[in-house]
Amino acid sequence: MRIVIAPDKFKGSLSAPEVARHLDAGLQSATGHNLDVLRIPVADGGEGTLDAAVGSGFTRRSALVSGPTGQPLRADFAVRGREAVIEMAAASGLAVLPAESGSSGRPDSASAKNATSLGTGELIRAALDAGCRQIILGVGGSANTDGGAGVLQGLGAQLLDADGNELPPGGAALARLDRIDFSGFDSRLDEARFVLASDVDNPLLGAEGAPAIFGPQKGATPEDVAILDAALAHFVDVLSAEIGPRALKAADAPGAGAAGGVGYAAIAVLAATRRPGIDVVLEFTGLAERLAGADLVITGEGSLDEQSLLGKTPMGVARAAARAGVPVVAVCGRTTLTPEQQKDSGFRQVYPLTSLEAKVEICIAEAGPLLEQLGKHIGAELADLTRAATTVDSTTPTTSARTKEPLNV
């Protein structure tokens, strides 16, 4: 039998390649290592996109760049021919905030106002140095709310105040922006084409904009949100004076508010095309083509819930499997989906770690061994799981095909 394992990460616990590896080990132990297993880590355009690219034949590269508070760090990107995949979180993410800025993953008011996307711009330049001209920019998990001003700086633009001095990093400083000097902007960008891989459809400004919706997640207080929104509005005005009305139009474009406004700079200045992250990742991994001849697909993510139904990784994989006529099941740390939602989403079965261990903190700490147990369980049920859909009673609640007793989902 041929099994395709195409999971996203279990955030805070395991990367997508690790999830796939543990599931593979459990499946093989249950079936005497007689399975042909293809592991394809996937993602939705945010964290994990780089792993998905490397797992699909891209080569991992690295560059020394500026982190979200300006400290140097080494960040990876991926290259395949003239195509590059950049995961913004690697250079400008919450997870790489230094301890003095509020500890990793726990930002504060200062970092909310001062964090920069400069390192992401520097990663783009490193991709250009590598000869890439097709660049996928996967955004998500960013620490900054600077409208992508840092990205522009990383590509050679200068953001100047009224005295001609370079502005300090961060979104709050944009309130003092007087002009943008593009004379040093990387000329290779004229040949480059960008895809903004993001599911976020928020505009840059206002009640649904980047500061208001995502700023509090990055440590912004209500006062900080007002400061950042006003500063970004001023940034839009100055940029429009430099490059024309397309900068004003881009502020309202769906996705402009992605990654603290990096989506705005990508759309306005880099002429990026915004596409759903899962579609971009499934395309460059070649999942649809690699499903040929498969008997079962296993996907999943840490929490399978109502948010997952809005286009997250498991749904994208389930749609691809349905088009290929291959049954699909999901694994997860926990799920809040009802049996009806699971069935409507296309999953033949959902296997949460909480069916084995009720305590979520233990599921997080011991996700690897627990996934191997689920792999064994799935391996024992393969014959039933791969039956044609017409043989499954669609009115029957989600059950264990082997025991005919309800799973703890």
C-alpha positions in Angstrom: 0.0 0.0 0.0 1.1 3.5 -0.7 0.5 6.2 2.0 1.1 9.9 1.6 1.8 11.8 4.9 1.2 15.5 4.3 0.9 17.3 7.7 1.5 20.8 8.9 3.5 21.5 12.1 2.1 20.9 15.6 2.9 24.4 16.8 4.9 24.6 19.9 5.7 20.9 19.7 6.9 19.4 16.4 7.8 20.6 13.0 5.9 19.1 10.0 8.9 16.9 9.0 9.0 15.6 12.6 5.2 14.9 12.6 5.6 13.0 9.4 8.5 11.0 10.6 6.8 9.9 13.8 3.6 8.9 12.0 5.7 6.9 9.5 7.4 5.0 12.3 4.1 4.1 13.9 2.6 3.0 10.6 5.6 0.8 9.7 5.7 -0.9 13.1 2.0 -1.9 12.8 2.4 -3.3 9.3 5.8 -5.0 9.4 7.4 -2.2 7.3 5.5 -3.2 4.2 4.2 0.2 3.4 5.4 2.6 0.7 5.3 5.9 2.6 5.8 9.3 1.0 6.4 12.1 3.4 5.5 15.6 2.2 5.6 18.3 4.9 3.3 21.1 4.0 2.2 24.5 5.5 -0.2 27.4 4.9 2.4 30.0 4.0 3.4 30.9 7.5 5.9 29.1 9.8 6.8 25.8 8.3 6.8 27.0 4.7 10.6 26.7 4.5 10.5 23.1 5.8 7.9 22.3 3.1 10.1 23.8 0.4 13.2 21.9 1.5 11.1 18.7 1.7 10.1 19.2 -1.9 13.5 19.5 -3.4 14.6 23.1 -2.6 18.1 23.6 -1.2 18.4 25.3 2.1 20.5 28.4 2.2 21.3 30.9 5.0 22.2 34.6 5.3 23.3 36.8 8.2 20.5 39.4 8.6 19.0 41.8 11.1 16.6 40.4 13.5 13.3 42.1 14.5 15.1 44.4 17.0 18.2 44.8 14.8 20.4 42.1 16.4 22.2 40.0 13.8 21.0 36.5 13.3 21.4 33.8 10.7 18.2 33.0 8.9 17.4 30.3 6.3 15.7 30.5 2.9 15.3 28.0 0.1 16.3 27.9 -3.5 15.4 25.8 -6.5 16.8 27.1 -9.8 15.6 30.7 -10.1 12.9 30.3 -7.5 13.2 31.1 -3.8 11.0 30.6 -0.8 11.4 33.0 2.1 9.7 32.4 5.4 9.4 35.8 7.0 9.3 34.4 10.5 12.8 33.2 10.2 14.2 36.7 10.1 11.5 39.0 11.5 9.3 36.7 13.6 8.1 36.7 17.2 10.0 33.5 17.8 13.3 35.2 17.1 12.8 38.2 19.4 15.8 38.3 21.8 15.3 37.9 25.5 15.9 41.6 26.2 12.9 42.5 24.0 10.4 40.5 26.1 11.7 37.0 25.8 11.2 34.8 22.8 7.6 34.6 21.7 6.5 37.0 24.4 6.8 40.5 23.0 6.2 43.8 24.8 5.1 47.3 24.0 8.6 48.4 23.1 9.1 45.6 20.5 5.6 46.2 19.2 6.5 49.8 18.3 10.1 49.2 17.3 10.4 45.8 15.7 11.4 45.9 12.0 11.0 43.7 8.9 14.5 44.7 7.8 15.8 41.2 7.9 13.1 40.0 5.6 14.3 42.6 3.0 17.9 41.3 3.5 16.7 37.7 2.9 15.1 38.8 -0.4 18.4 40.4 -1.4 20.2 37.2 -0.5 17.8 35.4 -2.8 18.6 37.8 -5.6 22.3 37.2 -5.0 21.6 33.5 -5.4 20.2 34.3 -8.9 16.5 33.9 -8.0 13.9 36.0 -9.7 10.7 34.2 -8.7 10.3 34.8 -5.0 7.6 33.3 -2.8 7.2 35.4 0.4 5.6 33.4 3.1 4.3 35.6 5.9 3.1 34.9 9.3 4.3 35.0 12.9 5.9 38.4 12.4 7.0 40.6 15.3 6.8 43.9 13.4 4.1 46.4 12.6 6.1 48.6 10.2 4.1 48.4 7.0 7.0 46.6 5.4 9.2 49.8 5.7 12.0 47.6 6.9 11.7 45.3 3.9 12.2 48.4 1.7 15.2 49.4 3.7 16.7 45.9 3.4 16.4 46.3 -0.4 18.2 49.6 -0.5 15.6 52.3 0.2 16.4 55.1 2.7 13.6 56.4 5.0 14.6 59.9 6.0 13.3 62.5 8.4 13.0 66.2 7.7 16.7 66.7 8.6 17.8 64.0 6.1 18.6 61.4 8.8 17.7 57.7 8.5 14.8 56.8 10.7 15.3 54.3 13.5 13.6 50.9 13.0 9.9 50.1 13.7 6.5 51.3 12.9 6.2 54.1 15.4 9.2 56.0 13.9 7.3 56.3 10.6 5.4 59.2 12.2 8.6 61.3 11.5 9.0 60.1 7.9 9.6 63.0 5.5 10.7 61.3 2.3 11.9 57.9 0.9 15.0 57.8 -1.2 14.8 54.9 -3.7 18.0 55.8 -5.6 19.8 52.9 -4.0 16.9 50.4 -4.4 18.1 47.1 -5.8 17.8 47.3 -9.6 17.5 43.5 -9.9 14.0 43.8 -8.5 12.9 45.0 -11.9 13.3 41.4 -13.1 11.8 39.8 -10.1 8.3 38.5 -9.6 6.8 38.1 -6.1 4.0 36.0 -4.7 2.7 37.0 -1.3 1.6 33.7 0.3 -0.9 34.7 2.9 -4.5 33.9 4.0 -4.8 37.3 5.8 -7.2 39.6 3.9 -7.1 42.6 6.2 -6.3 46.1 4.9 -3.4 48.0 6.3 -5.3 50.6 8.3 -8.4 51.2 10.4 -10.5 49.0 12.6 -9.6 45.8 10.6 -6.0 46.9 9.9 -2.7 45.5 10.9 -2.2 47.5 14.1 -5.8 47.0 15.4 -6.2 43.3 14.7 -2.6 42.0 15.0 -0.8 44.6 17.1 -2.1 43.3 20.5 -0.7 39.8 19.6 2.7 41.5 19.3 2.6 43.3 22.6 0.9 46.6 21.5 -1.2 48.4 24.1 -4.4 50.3 23.0 -2.2 53.5 22.9 0.4 51.7 20.8 -2.3 50.6 18.3 -3.3 54.2 17.8 0.3 55.4 17.4 1.1 52.7 14.9 -2.1 53.2 12.9 -1.4 56.9 12.6 2.3 56.3 11.7 1.4 53.8 9.0 -1.2 56.2 7.6 1.6 58.8 7.3 3.8 56.2 5.7 1.1 55.6 3.0 0.9 59.3 2.3 4.7 59.7 1.9 5.0 56.6 -0.2 2.2 57.7 -2.5 4.0 61.0 -3.0 7.1 59.0 -4.1 5.6 56.3 -6.3 2.1 57.5 -7.1 -1.5 56.6 -6.4 -1.0 52.9 -6.4 0.4 53.3 -2.9 -2.9 54.6 -1.7 -4.8 51.9 -3.5 -2.6 49.2 -2.1 -3.4 50.2 1.5 -7.0 49.0 1.0 -6.0 45.8 -0.9 -6.9 42.5 0.8 -3.7 41.2 2.4 -2.1 44.6 2.9 -2.3 44.1 6.6 -0.5 40.8 6.6 2.6 40.4 8.7 2.4 43.9 10.3 1.9 45.5 6.9 4.6 43.7 5.0 1.8 42.7 2.7 1.3 46.4 1.9 4.9 47.0 0.9 4.9 43.8 -1.1 1.8 44.8 -3.0 2.5 48.5 -3.4 6.2 48.4 -4.2 7.2 44.9 -5.2 3.9 44.3 -7.3 3.4 41.0 -5.5 0.5 38.8 -6.3 -1.4 37.6 -3.2 -2.4 34.0 -3.1 -3.7 31.7 -0.4 -0.7 30.2 1.4 -1.9 26.6 1.3 -2.4 26.8 -2.5 1.1 28.2 -3.0 2.7 25.5 -0.9 0.7 22.6 -2.4 1.8 23.9 -5.8 5.5 24.0 -5.2 5.4 20.7 -3.3 3.6 19.1 -6.3 1.2 17.3 -3.9 -1.5 16.8 -6.5 0.9 15.0 -8.9 2.4 13.0 -6.0 -1.0 11.6 -4.9 -1.1 9.4 -8.0 -1.4 5.7 -7.0 -1.9 6.6 -3.2 -4.2 4.5 -1.1 -4.5 6.9 1.8 -3.5 10.4 2.7 -2.8 11.5 6.3 -2.7 15.2 7.1 -3.1 17.3 10.2 -2.0 20.1 12.5 -1.8 20.9 16.2 -5.3 22.1 16.7 -8.0 21.0 14.2 -10.8 23.5 14.8 -13.2 25.9 13.2 -10.2 28.1 12.1 -8.9 25.1 10.2 -12.0 25.1 8.1 -11.1 28.6 6.7 -8.4 27.3 4.5 -5.7 26.0 6.8 -3.4 23.1 5.7 -5.6 20.1 6.5 -8.4 21.5 4.3 -6.1 22.2 1.4 -4.7 18.6 1.6 -8.2 17.2 1.9 -9.4 19.0 -1.2 -6.4 17.8 -3.2 -7.1 14.2 -2.0 -10.7 14.4 -2.9 -9.8 15.6 -6.4 -7.5 12.6 -6.7 -10.1 10.2 -5.3 -7.9 9.2 -2.4 -9.4 8.8 1.2 -7.9 11.2 3.7 -7.7 11.1 7.5 -6.3 13.7 9.9 -4.2 13.7 13.0 -4.0 16.5 15.5 -3.2 17.4 19.0 -6.8 18.3 19.8 -10.0 18.9 17.8 -13.2 20.8 18.5 -14.9 19.7 15.2 -18.1 17.7 15.5 -18.3 14.4 13.7 -20.5 16.1 11.1 -17.9 18.9 10.5 -15.2 16.2 10.2 -17.3 14.3 7.6 -18.2 17.5 5.7 -14.6 18.5 5.6 -13.8 15.2 3.8 -12.0 13.4 6.6 -12.7 9.7 6.8 -11.5 9.8 10.4 -9.8 12.3 12.8 -7.3 11.0 15.3 -6.5 13.5 18.1 -3.6 12.9 20.6 -6.2 13.7 23.3 -7.8 10.3 22.5 -4.7 8.8 24.0 -3.8 11.4 26.7 -6.4 13.7 28.2 -3.9 16.3 29.4 -3.0 18.8 26.7 0.3 19.7 28.3 1.4 16.1 28.1 0.2 15.9 24.5 2.5 18.8 23.7 5.5 17.5 25.6 5.1 13.9 24.3 3.7 14.5 20.9 6.3 12.3 19.1 5.6 9.1 21.0 1.9 9.7 21.0 1.9 10.2 17.2 3.7 6.9 16.8 0.8 5.3 18.8 -1.7 6.9 16.5 0.3 5.7 13.5 0.1 2.2 14.8 -3.7 2.6 15.3 -4.1 3.9 11.7 -1.9 1.1 10.4 -4.2 -1.4 12.1 -7.2 0.1 10.4 -5.8 0.6 6.9 -8.1 -1.9 5.2 -11.2 -0.2 6.5 -9.9 3.3 5.9 -9.2 2.7 2.3 -12.5 1.2 1.4 -14.4 3.1 -1.3 -16.5 5.9 0.1 -19.7 4.2 -1.1 -19.2 1.4 1.4 -19.1 3.8 4.4 -22.4 4.5 6.1 -22.4 8.3 6.1 -24.9 8.4 8.9 -22.7 6.5 11.3 -20.8 8.6 13.9 -17.0 8.8 13.7 -15.8 5.4 15.1 -12.8 3.2 15.3 -13.2 0.9 12.3 -11.3 -1.8 14.2 -13.3 -1.8 17.4 -16.6 -0.2 16.2 -16.5 1.9 19.4 -16.4 5.7 19.3 -13.0 7.3 19.5 -12.5 10.0 22.1 -12.7 13.0 19.7 
